[in-house]
Amino acid sequence: MEKNLFIYLLIANVITFVIYGIDKWKARHDRWRVPESVLILLAILGGSLGALLAMRLFHHKTKKNKFAFGIPIILVLQISAMIFYACNQIIGK
């Protein structure tokens, strides 16, 4: 189970990072953009670390509060959930 979760999170974060990068490129070239709701959803679905890294690397969405504060909050909640799960696995054994 843990291996599958790791693979899922790795893929989710790589996809999220790439899509944030594509959206930044599209913003610079005045093209059709990825909706903000999709960018947030990708973070919620496990790509929060990829989103945060892309925001910092590409300087993308860093001035929008829902991204500047929302993405780190999502990441902290996801890390907390993983720690809670791991602790329950250890205690449950």
C-alpha contacts under 8 A as a table, 3 or more apart, distances in Angstrom:
res1	aa1	res2	aa2	distance
1	M	4	N	5.22
1	M	5	L	6.25
2	E	5	L	5.03
2	E	6	F	6.13
3	K	6	F	5.08
3	K	7	I	6.23
4	N	7	I	5.12
4	N	8	Y	6.07
5	L	8	Y	5.02
5	L	9	L	6.07
6	F	9	L	5.19
6	F	10	L	6.04
7	I	10	L	5.09
7	I	11	I	6.17
8	Y	11	I	5.26
8	Y	12	A	6.01
9	L	12	A	4.97
9	L	13	N	5.97
9	L	46	G	5.78
9	L	47	G	6.79
10	L	13	N	5.29
10	L	14	V	6.19
11	I	14	V	5.18
11	I	15	I	6.09
12	A	15	I	5.27
12	A	16	T	6.05
12	A	42	L	7.49
12	A	45	L	7.37
12	A	46	G	5.87
12	A	47	G	4.95
12	A	50	G	7.90
13	N	16	T	5.01
13	N	17	F	5.97
13	N	46	G	6.76
13	N	47	G	4.07
13	N	48	S	6.86
13	N	49	L	6.32
13	N	50	G	4.36
13	N	51	A	7.18
14	V	17	F	5.13
14	V	18	V	6.18
14	V	47	G	7.57
14	V	50	G	6.19
15	I	18	V	5.18
15	I	19	I	6.13
15	I	47	G	7.65
15	I	50	G	7.89
16	T	19	I	5.15
16	T	20	Y	6.13
16	T	39	L	7.54
16	T	42	L	5.97
16	T	43	A	7.08
16	T	47	G	5.49
16	T	48	S	7.85
16	T	50	G	5.63
16	T	51	A	5.83
17	F	20	Y	5.27
17	F	21	G	6.24
17	F	47	G	7.72
17	F	50	G	4.62
17	F	51	A	5.47
17	F	53	L	7.16
17	F	54	A	5.31
18	V	21	G	4.99
18	V	22	I	6.13
18	V	54	A	7.89
19	I	22	I	4.93
19	I	23	D	6.06
19	I	34	V	7.99
19	I	39	L	7.88
20	Y	23	D	5.04
20	Y	24	K	6.23
20	Y	39	L	7.15
20	Y	51	A	6.73
20	Y	54	A	6.13
20	Y	55	M	7.42
20	Y	60	H	7.58
21	G	24	K	5.11
21	G	25	W	6.25
21	G	54	A	6.53
21	G	58	F	6.71
22	I	25	W	5.03
22	I	26	K	6.11
23	D	26	K	4.98
23	D	27	A	6.10
23	D	33	R	5.81
23	D	34	V	5.80
24	K	27	A	4.99
24	K	28	R	6.35
24	K	58	F	7.00
24	K	60	H	6.16
25	W	28	R	5.21
25	W	29	H	6.29
26	K	29	H	5.06
26	K	30	D	5.89
26	K	31	R	4.83
26	K	32	W	6.54
26	K	33	R	6.08
27	A	30	D	5.27
27	A	31	R	6.27
27	A	32	W	7.90
27	A	33	R	6.68
28	R	31	R	7.86
34	V	38	V	6.80
34	V	39	L	7.16
35	P	38	V	5.36
35	P	39	L	6.66
36	E	39	L	5.01
36	E	40	I	6.22
37	S	40	I	5.17
37	S	41	L	6.01
38	V	41	L	4.93
38	V	42	L	6.12
39	L	42	L	5.27
39	L	43	A	6.62
39	L	51	A	7.94
40	I	43	A	5.18
40	I	44	I	6.32
40	I	67	F	7.74
40	I	71	I	7.53
41	L	44	I	4.95
41	L	45	L	6.07
42	L	45	L	5.13
42	L	46	G	6.73
42	L	47	G	5.52
42	L	48	S	7.33
43	A	46	G	5.48
43	A	47	G	4.18
43	A	48	S	3.99
43	A	49	L	7.59
43	A	50	G	7.74
43	A	51	A	6.19
43	A	71	I	6.85
43	A	74	I	7.20
43	A	75	L	7.97
44	I	47	G	6.63
44	I	48	S	6.51
44	I	74	I	6.54
45	L	48	S	7.86
46	G	49	L	7.91
46	G	78	Q	7.64
47	G	50	G	5.26
47	G	51	A	6.08
48	S	51	A	4.96
48	S	52	L	6.10
48	S	71	I	6.09
48	S	72	P	7.46
48	S	74	I	6.48
48	S	75	L	5.27
49	L	52	L	5.11
49	L	53	L	6.12
49	L	75	L	6.40
50	G	53	L	5.16
50	G	54	A	6.03
51	A	54	A	5.13
51	A	55	M	6.04
51	A	71	I	7.17
52	L	55	M	5.06
52	L	56	R	6.31
52	L	71	I	6.46
52	L	72	P	7.00
53	L	56	R	5.22
53	L	57	L	6.01
54	A	57	L	5.05
54	A	58	F	5.61
54	A	59	H	7.51
54	A	60	H	7.17
55	M	58	F	5.53
55	M	59	H	5.20
55	M	60	H	4.66
55	M	61	K	6.25
55	M	62	T	6.21
56	R	59	H	5.11
56	R	60	H	7.00
56	R	62	T	7.47
57	L	60	H	7.86
59	H	62	T	6.15
61	K	64	K	5.50
61	K	67	F	6.15
61	K	68	A	7.16
62	T	65	N	7.61
62	T	67	F	6.49
62	T	68	A	5.22
63	K	67	F	7.73
63	K	68	A	6.47
64	K	67	F	5.49
64	K	68	A	5.89
65	N	68	A	4.84
65	N	69	F	5.59
65	N	70	G	7.11
66	K	69	F	5.68
66	K	70	G	4.84
66	K	71	I	7.44
67	F	70	G	4.88
67	F	71	I	5.29
67	F	72	P	7.99
68	A	71	I	6.39
68	A	72	P	7.17
69	F	72	P	5.72
69	F	73	I	6.26
70	G	73	I	5.11
70	G	74	I	6.12
71	I	74	I	5.06
71	I	75	L	6.20
72	P	75	L	4.97
72	P	76	V	6.15
73	I	76	V	5.11
73	I	77	L	6.14
74	I	77	L	5.13
74	I	78	Q	6.13
75	L	78	Q	5.09
75	L	79	I	6.12
76	V	79	I	5.13
76	V	80	S	6.00
77	L	80	S	5.01
77	L	81	A	6.12
78	Q	81	A	5.04
78	Q	82	M	6.28
79	I	82	M	5.07
79	I	83	I	6.19
80	S	83	I	5.09
80	S	84	F	6.04
81	A	84	F	5.03
81	A	85	Y	6.07
82	M	85	Y	5.03
82	M	86	A	6.06
83	I	86	A	5.03
83	I	87	C	6.05
84	F	87	C	5.19
84	F	88	N	6.20
85	Y	88	N	5.15
85	Y	89	Q	6.20
86	A	89	Q	5.02
86	A	90	I	6.29
87	C	90	I	5.12
87	C	91	I	6.06
88	N	91	I	5.08
88	N	92	G	5.66
89	Q	92	G	5.12
89	Q	93	K	6.38
90	I	93	K	5.53
